[in-house]
């Protein structure tokens, strides 16, 4: 095993796959000459050249469409958005073309493409640069949505996403690119649609994904001191969702808290809540509790932002609520 940064895991995954398959290329804003806005493509231009690592204009709709069209001629593009907030400019191409090509062509065309980049808040970036759209994309049949939380998962999941014959939305975090973690020296894949139990427990299940899952680890450490055992599930893939892992855990612990860095209305946590109440209702000893951001645009003030975002204290309160210990 070696210890590398999240950004290095992303770079390794793309580079390793590009060495194996000449149909794979990377395009996006600043991915080439600047080595990526967050240095996730450092050195790739030097290795693969300007025909496979392509700097684009600030025109998300245009280069998303070019990449999607190229899949119909046998290519497997990786499209980097500097932030998924900018993907809204190109969302028509993602939703109305990438997600629907296979079905609308009667299976004559597939769309093996990865759209990747940072999601959700990253400090004082303001209301239009701090949004999480995982549930938006997961609402679309034909798209797969992946949100890794550490370097090991990031590399293995990205390699699986690049090899997938369907479009994959691969969502990272600006605040995780410097995170370090152990990654195997050799080849490995983390399959899409398989959750991971990051911490086993007996009293309550906590489901989360992406960078906000770190708050659940802090909460679990504090709660353990009070004799409360938390089982933490990292979804890793939002769609397809590992329903079995969630249900099996809830049937063991009889309580569920879902932690998600997104607005509370109609989000991924809502879908998980419906799943559990419909298929494991008799196992629940308390109503499911969701922990989300406040139902407002993200504030710029650091004081307000700290209140807006979910944190480990919110998770502790939620766990105590389902344990009837408040």
Secondary structure, DSSP 8 states (H G I E B T S, - for coil): -EEEEHHHHHHHHHHHHHHH-TTEEEEETTSSTTS-TTSTTTTHHHHH-TTTEEE--S-HHHHHHHHHHHHTTT-EEEEE-S-TTGGGGGHHHIIIIITTHHHHTTTS-----EEEEE-S--SS--GGGS---HHHHHTSTT-EEE---SHHHHHHHHHHHHH-SS-EEEEE-TTTTT-EEEE-SS-----TT--EEEE--SSEEEEE-STTHHHHHHHHHHHHHTT--EEEEE-SEEES--HHHHHHHHHHHS-EEEE-SS-STT-HHHHHHHHHHHHSGGG-SS--EEE---SS---SSHHHHHHHS--HHHHHHHHHHHTT--
